[in-house]
Amino acid sequence: MWDEKAKSQLFDQVKEIQRLIVEGGAKRNHKRIGKCQNCSRKSACSESLA
């Protein structure tokens, strides 16, 4: 169900992802080349499969 609580949780997760990207703490958690090929961060990723 999409409500204010769900919206808030989504935004909190997005903010956390952005923080990890800036601080360099984000790590690849998959082995799917297609996912890496379509990632907007692949050019800055040291773990890219693409």
Secondary structure as the mmCIF struct_conf table of DSSP 4:
data_model
#
loop_
_struct_conf.conf_type_id
_struct_conf.id
_struct_conf.beg_label_comp_id
_struct_conf.beg_label_asym_id
_struct_conf.beg_label_seq_id
_struct_conf.end_label_comp_id
_struct_conf.end_label_asym_id
_struct_conf.end_label_seq_id
BEND BEND1 ASP A 3 ASP A 3
HELX_RH_AL_P HELX_RH_AL_P1 GLU A 4 GLU A 23
TURN_TY1_P TURN_TY1_P1 GLY A 24 GLY A 24
HELX_RH_AL_P HELX_RH_AL_P2 ILE A 33 GLN A 37
TURN_TY1_P TURN_TY1_P2 ASN A 38 ASN A 38
TURN_TY1_P TURN_TY1_P3 SER A 40 ARG A 41
HELX_RH_3T_P HELX_RH_3T_P1 LYS A 42 ALA A 44
TURN_TY1_P TURN_TY1_P4 SER A 46 GLU A 47
#
